[in-house]
Amino acid sequence: PLDEATLHLAIRKDGSDDESSSHPLIPVASNAVTIESIPDRANVYIMHGPSQTVEEIAAEQKEALEKAKAEKANTVACQHFGCKNRFPKGGPYPECSFHKSPPVFHETAKFWSCCPNKKAYDWEEFQSIPGCCTGTCTDVKEEQKQFLGGCDLREQAGGEAQLKSIDDFNKAQEDGSDAAPVLERLRNVMEEIGVENELFDQVIDGMKKDMNGGGGDSSEAPLDAIATELGKKLKEAMKSIAADQLRIK
């Protein structure tokens, strides 16, 4: 007969039925509230080993977190793309499997630029893509982009002329427009919330060309007019979002 003192219950992470390593089994505490701990229709597994209370599981997790923090403080991460190794500062340097080129995050696809045929669409799947090179770990970071986006792909394909950045545009302005620092600050803020500089520059460049009738030197477009027009477009976008939030569904 089964002895409840030597068994415990467990579920998959997020209640998933996926048995991959990205959805490990998580023990259910013996004093947990069932309706709060086990998602509706989730598979429940009977596992060997005594059950733990919520407090015991929390203490164990805290200990593991502190151990991980201590290890991180005394080690460094390998700077090769895709390598997950950590090692003592100054070595010894372990062997590693890595990618020779940075990752690409384009729309929903994630892949390594050196292995374009191996695409993933969630983070765990992307991290499980094996490296295409082997060697020794390093703590020296190469001076290059750490990830690529859609603009980088188009540039590599030669499909578009190189866009002028806000900095280039500012240098071309001789009227001392007050809009130049405003656009530069906005560009930096947008990057902080996830809008790439390349995308921002592309939008500004398109607005400059529109104001010049689709041709001519785009640097002739006044910055004040561009800032005003961009403000209108952002305001309309915010109004649209607000309207969607208020709409009764």
Disulfide bonds with the S-S distance in Angstrom:
none
